[in-house]
Amino acid sequence: MRDTYNVESERVPLARWREGERDDFAWLEGWLDFIRGIARSGVQVQRLRVVSEPHTEYTRWSIEVTRLNVAAGEDVRYLPRQHAEDILLPDEDCWLVDEDGLILSLFEPDGGSAGFAVEPDPRLTAHYRSVRDRAWPRGIPYSDYAGR
């Protein structure tokens, strides 16, 4: 949901990218291994990124890195913010798990990670599902979006 993040594990890789340096992506391997494992077991992982256009520096970097997520098994789509103006998007990033589990990603005001929270409210979970069901079909698959 954010156009810029300030997550500690991404600071050095983003700075290297900014300087045109190569990245070995070791900082991302734990996540990629996790995705590979669950994708092999048949679990579908969908990620929708709502982005502003023109892109921020962070979004440009993220688009380049996302090829690794896709190769690991994530189905990643991009939804330009202007194509979602009629959807009441939540403020928080989230993960919907098995349709009835909602995990909110929490952030500090500067975009730093503040952890996660399991949301027990079924009404809020239903709202997030509704947003997903309206937004996901509008998303542009990574392979199409990255090549624009």
C-alpha positions in Angstrom: 0.0 0.0 0.0 2.9 2.4 0.6 5.0 4.0 -2.1 8.1 3.9 0.1 9.2 1.6 2.9 12.2 1.9 5.2 12.6 -1.7 6.3 15.9 -2.4 7.9 16.7 -5.5 5.8 16.2 -3.6 2.6 18.3 -0.5 3.4 21.6 -1.8 2.2 20.3 -3.5 -0.9 18.4 -0.4 -1.9 21.5 1.8 -1.4 23.5 -0.7 -3.5 20.9 -0.5 -6.3 20.9 3.3 -6.1 24.7 3.2 -6.6 24.4 0.7 -9.5 26.1 -2.1 -7.6 25.3 -5.8 -8.0 23.3 -7.6 -5.4 23.6 -11.2 -4.4 20.1 -11.1 -2.9 21.3 -13.1 0.2 19.1 -10.8 2.3 16.0 -12.1 0.4 16.9 -15.9 0.4 14.9 -16.8 3.5 11.7 -15.4 2.1 12.4 -17.0 -1.3 13.1 -20.4 0.3 9.8 -20.1 2.2 7.8 -19.2 -1.0 9.5 -22.0 -3.0 8.6 -24.5 -0.3 4.9 -23.6 0.1 4.5 -23.2 -3.7 5.9 -26.8 -4.1 3.3 -28.0 -1.6 0.5 -26.5 -3.8 -0.2 -23.3 -1.8 -1.0 -20.3 -4.0 0.7 -17.0 -3.0 -0.8 -13.9 -4.5 0.6 -10.4 -3.9 -1.0 -7.2 -5.1 1.0 -4.1 -5.0 -1.0 -0.9 -5.2 1.4 1.7 -6.6 1.4 5.4 -7.5 2.5 6.5 -10.9 5.0 7.9 -11.6 6.9 5.4 -9.4 8.9 6.4 -6.4 12.5 5.2 -6.3 11.5 2.5 -3.9 8.9 1.2 -6.3 11.3 1.2 -9.2 13.8 -0.9 -7.1 11.0 -3.2 -5.9 9.9 -3.9 -9.5 13.4 -5.0 -10.4 13.7 -7.3 -7.3 10.2 -8.8 -7.8 11.4 -11.1 -10.6 12.9 -13.2 -7.9 9.6 -13.5 -6.0 7.8 -14.5 -9.2 10.5 -17.1 -10.0 10.1 -18.5 -6.5 6.3 -19.0 -7.0 4.5 -15.8 -6.1 1.9 -14.5 -8.4 2.5 -10.7 -8.2 0.3 -8.1 -9.7 0.5 -4.3 -9.8 -2.5 -2.0 -9.5 -1.9 1.6 -10.3 -3.5 3.7 -7.6 -5.6 5.6 -10.1 -7.3 2.4 -11.2 -8.5 1.7 -7.6 -10.0 5.1 -6.8 -13.5 3.5 -6.4 -12.2 0.9 -3.9 -12.0 1.7 -0.2 -8.4 0.6 0.2 -7.2 -0.1 3.8 -4.3 1.9 5.3 -2.4 -1.3 6.3 -0.6 -3.8 4.2 -1.9 -7.3 5.0 -1.8 -11.0 4.4 -5.0 -13.0 4.0 -4.4 -16.6 4.9 -6.9 -19.3 3.9 -9.7 -16.7 3.4 -10.3 -16.3 7.1 -7.0 -15.3 8.6 -5.9 -11.7 8.5 -2.4 -10.6 9.4 -1.7 -6.8 9.4 1.8 -5.5 8.6 2.6 -2.7 11.0 4.9 0.2 10.2 6.5 3.1 12.0 5.7 6.6 10.6 9.0 6.5 8.7 8.1 3.3 7.0 10.2 1.0 9.2 8.7 -2.3 10.2 6.8 -2.4 13.5 6.0 -6.1 13.3 2.7 -7.9 12.6 -0.7 -8.3 14.2 -3.2 -11.1 13.8 -6.6 -9.4 13.4 -9.4 -11.4 15.0 -12.3 -9.3 13.8 -14.3 -11.3 11.2 -15.9 -8.1 9.9 -12.5 -6.6 9.2 -11.3 -9.8 7.6 -14.4 -9.8 5.4 -13.7 -6.2 4.4 -10.1 -7.1 3.4 -11.5 -10.1 1.3 -13.9 -7.8 -0.4 -11.1 -5.3 -1.3 -9.0 -8.2 -2.6 -11.8 -9.6 -4.7 -12.4 -6.2 -6.3 -8.7 -5.2 -6.7 -7.0 -8.4 -7.7 -8.7 -8.8 -11.1 -7.6 -5.2 -11.9 -4.0 -6.0 -11.1 -1.5 -6.2 -14.0 0.6 -9.3 -13.9 4.3 -8.7 -13.0 5.5 -9.8 -16.4 3.3 -7.3 -18.2 3.8 -4.5 -15.7 7.6 -4.7 -15.5 7.9 -4.6 -19.2 6.0 -1.3 -19.6 
